[in-house]
């Protein structure tokens, strides 16, 4: 996203993640990431379905792992579709600042992919409650 709204959304994502993480500790970063992904899933699953959410997340993870190679996670052996435990393990192995930046980049990549599929306006409307943006009241 290169529009003014896109730049604003980037800042809203960064701003929303920071308070959820609290102090820059590994555990806080992982919990902030997991909590935010749960909010994203709750907002999007009714619209794009669980499988659509999984495919979009997997693609965002793949693209993000080109920058953060250590982020390439495999699904756990139990057959669970939930990628959060594997993602959490990867994030915990990094220093908190690196993990926070990787998490932020993953959310940006995911949001950019979603925007490509459904448009900026609908993406903003669907995810405004997650980021706690002022835009949600304007819609």
C-alpha positions as CSV (number, residue, x, y, z in Angstrom):
1,X,0.0,0.0,0.0
2,X,1.5,3.2,-1.1
3,X,-1.4,5.6,-0.6
4,X,-1.7,8.1,2.2
5,X,-4.3,5.7,3.8
6,X,-1.8,2.9,3.4
7,X,0.9,4.8,5.3
8,X,-1.6,5.7,8.0
9,X,-2.5,2.1,8.3
10,X,1.1,1.1,8.7
11,X,1.5,3.5,11.6
12,X,-1.8,2.3,13.1
13,X,-0.5,-1.3,13.0
14,X,2.7,-0.3,14.7
15,X,0.9,1.8,17.3
16,X,-1.6,-1.0,18.0
17,X,1.1,-3.7,18.5
18,X,3.3,-1.6,20.9
19,X,0.8,-1.4,23.8
20,X,-0.1,-5.0,23.5
21,X,3.6,-6.0,23.8
22,X,4.2,-3.7,26.7
23,X,7.8,-3.8,27.6
24,X,10.1,-5.3,25.0
25,X,10.3,-8.8,26.5
26,X,10.2,-11.9,24.4
27,X,7.1,-13.2,26.1
28,X,5.3,-9.9,25.8
29,X,6.0,-9.8,22.0
30,X,4.8,-13.3,21.5
31,X,1.6,-12.7,23.4
32,X,1.0,-9.4,21.6
33,X,1.5,-11.2,18.3
34,X,-0.8,-14.1,19.2
35,X,-3.5,-11.9,20.6
36,X,-3.5,-9.7,17.5
37,X,-3.6,-12.6,15.2
38,X,-6.6,-14.0,17.1
39,X,-8.4,-10.6,16.7
40,X,-7.6,-10.6,12.9
41,X,-8.9,-14.2,12.6
42,X,-12.1,-13.2,14.5
43,X,-12.7,-10.3,12.1
44,X,-11.8,-12.1,8.8
45,X,-12.9,-15.7,9.3
46,X,-16.6,-14.9,8.8
47,X,-15.8,-13.1,5.5
48,X,-13.0,-15.2,3.9
49,X,-13.4,-18.4,5.9
50,X,-10.9,-20.3,8.0
51,X,-9.2,-21.8,4.9
52,X,-8.9,-18.4,3.2
53,X,-7.4,-17.0,6.4
54,X,-4.9,-19.9,6.6
55,X,-3.8,-19.5,3.0
56,X,-3.4,-15.8,3.3
57,X,-1.4,-16.2,6.5
58,X,0.8,-18.9,5.0
59,X,1.5,-16.6,2.0
60,X,2.3,-13.7,4.2
61,X,4.6,-15.8,6.3
62,X,6.4,-17.1,3.2
63,X,6.9,-13.6,1.9
64,X,8.1,-12.3,5.3
65,X,10.5,-15.2,5.7
66,X,12.5,-13.9,2.7
67,X,13.6,-11.1,5.0
68,X,13.5,-13.0,8.3
69,X,14.7,-16.4,7.2
70,X,14.3,-17.8,10.8
71,X,10.6,-17.1,10.5
72,X,10.1,-20.0,8.1
73,X,8.0,-22.2,10.3
74,X,6.5,-25.5,9.6
75,X,3.1,-26.6,10.8
76,X,3.3,-28.8,13.9
77,X,3.1,-32.5,13.5
78,X,-0.3,-32.8,15.1
79,X,-2.0,-31.6,11.9
80,X,-3.3,-28.5,13.7
81,X,-4.2,-25.6,11.3
82,X,-3.1,-23.2,14.0
83,X,0.3,-21.7,13.0
84,X,0.6,-19.6,16.2
85,X,2.5,-22.2,18.3
86,X,5.2,-22.6,15.7
87,X,5.3,-18.8,15.1
88,X,5.6,-18.2,18.8
89,X,8.6,-20.6,19.0
90,X,10.4,-18.8,16.2
91,X,9.7,-15.4,17.8
92,X,10.9,-16.5,21.2
93,X,14.3,-17.6,19.8
94,X,15.0,-14.0,18.7
95,X,15.9,-10.9,20.6
96,X,12.7,-8.9,21.4
97,X,13.4,-6.0,19.0
98,X,14.0,-8.3,16.1
99,X,10.9,-10.4,17.0
100,X,8.8,-7.3,17.2
101,X,10.0,-6.0,13.8
102,X,9.4,-9.4,12.2
103,X,5.9,-9.5,13.7
104,X,5.1,-6.0,12.5
105,X,6.4,-6.9,9.0
106,X,4.3,-10.1,8.9
107,X,1.1,-8.0,9.8
108,X,2.0,-5.5,7.1
109,X,2.5,-8.2,4.5
110,X,-0.7,-9.9,5.5
111,X,-2.6,-6.6,5.3
112,X,-1.1,-5.8,1.9
113,X,-2.1,-9.2,0.5
114,X,-5.6,-8.8,1.8
115,X,-5.8,-5.3,0.3
116,X,-4.7,-6.8,-3.1
117,X,-7.6,-9.3,-2.9
118,X,-10.5,-7.2,-1.5
119,X,-9.4,-3.6,-1.8
120,X,-8.1,-1.0,0.6
121,X,-11.5,0.3,1.8
122,X,-12.9,-3.2,2.8
123,X,-9.6,-4.2,4.4
124,X,-9.6,-1.0,6.4
125,X,-13.2,-1.6,7.5
126,X,-12.7,-5.2,8.4
127,X,-9.4,-4.6,10.4
128,X,-10.2,-1.2,12.0
129,X,-11.4,-2.9,15.2
130,X,-8.2,-4.9,15.4
131,X,-6.0,-1.8,15.1
132,X,-8.4,0.3,17.2
133,X,-8.3,3.0,14.5
134,X,-10.3,6.2,14.5
135,X,-11.2,5.3,10.9
136,X,-13.7,2.7,12.2
137,X,-15.9,5.5,13.6
138,X,-15.8,7.4,10.3
139,X,-17.1,4.4,8.3
